[in-house]
């Protein structure tokens, strides 16, 4: 106990001089992050995974201009202050000997900001994403005939390009020599676009990574929501697995459904691991995607929600509470507004079953050191 109390004293003395009296938290205003009291009870901490996520995140914060500004509920802070927050948490999780002491330190030393959510009262919808493994080839054949395209030379950021229907249906990019791989399944190809990166299993058993390289400038449209509205599936069948099953069983309707989402993703071949929009490796269970127009990139966050436990057939057998520190390291075409978060689950089929079954309410917080 003496060691822990000494740690608390050292941390408080080391950082008290950095508190800006002229830039205190704001309690009023129409902000999507609102200063609140600490939520307490921070769950079991996977110290190894969280440490890796923080170290990767610090590489981003140290790479950008230290005077880069981020908005936390109306309080403007510099990148260096965000980095200091994460270095302090790293010190805490490496030194504190109990959950009780971690809770004391987190309550006393940090400011907490809660997302206003979909309803203005803090309700956030959590979904999951992952890195899929898909059968494919770097050469076309009768089996592998659904192309993945690299970014075209005439693609302009911020401008609309060809739609999904024009590219896949009208084949307007065919023959331009920008195909980087071919897949065996158009349904898996579509959901690779949704995930934004993946691993292709080649015919010889080797693998190659594909990563996001751009988009056609159109907003994302959820085919699951449209299918429910059209009565094609029930509300409870809108998981990733449920959508795939319907499309596989109704190939005659597949193109009509997929073309309802005009957004199209272009890829590049690269064997690096999954990275987010701040170009650091994503950590399974500890990286989230949010709307970059609203929430601070590279911010330290805390989430409370529920996650599915899924068996090998894709059925949810139970739900478990999730209370976890995470890093805001990514974005997604469907993740817009103050009430949406995507939690990264890792790579492969098991991660896909969990990610594809997740659509739960919860709470999102961002954290700054005082």
Secondary structure, DSSP 8 states (H G I E B T S, - for coil): -HHHHHHHHHHHHHHHTT--TTS-----SS-SEEEE----------HHHHHHHHHHHHHHHHHS-TT-EEEETTEEEEHHHHHHHHHHHHHHHHH--SHHHHHHHHHHHEEEEEE-BSSSSSBEEEEEEEEEEEEEESS--SS--EEEE---TT--TTS----HIIIIIS-TTTTSS-EEEEES-HHHHHHHHHHSEEEEE-TTS-EEEEEEEEE-S-----HHHHHHHTTSS-GGG-SHHHHHHHHHH-HHHHHHHHTT----EEEEE--S--B-TTSSB--TTTEEE--TTTS-TT-EEEEEEEEEEE-TTS-EEEEEEEEEEEEEEE--TT--STTEEEEEEEEHHHHHHHHHH-EEEEEEEEEEE-
